[in-house]
Amino acid sequence: MPYNETFDIVAFRSRSHALKFCQTLNQEGCAARIISTPKEIALGCGLSVRFEPYVTPRAIEIYKRFNLPIIGFYHIERMGSITNIKRIHHESTF
């Protein structure tokens, strides 16, 4: 059976902003961690903040408070060797 996982990320332009945002999410009670930005996105500083999809609306709220420079929010689905990435429009209301 192939390995499956689903998660969301926000990709950053700056390593320091990625670290700051991850720390802020964790302080706000949202489990998050730093990961390498998936090669399919291949933009920015190479770091992203990963969290579960149910955290995304809260992460967007927090992002809007700080307005750090980002590449974007993305939803990632990995099914075996296949990776699907969809951009999440963070201007919309959930």
C-alpha positions, 0 to 999 in steps of 0.5 A: 500500500503506497504512503499517503499524506495530506497537509498544508504549507505556507512558503516564504521569501525569507528564512527569518520570516518562516521561523518567526511565523512558525514560532507565532503559530505554535504560540497561538496553539497551532501545531506547525513545523519548518520543512523544506519547500517542496521542489514543485514550488521551487520559489523563495528561501527554501523554507515553508511552515507545515501544518494540518489542513484544519489549521489553515483558516487560523494560520491565514488569520494570523498571517493577515495580522503580521502580513509577512512576505510569502510565496503563498499557501498550498495544499499538498497531497502525496500518494506514493510517488505522486504529489499534487499541489493546489494553491490556497487563495488566502484572500478568500473567507473560509 
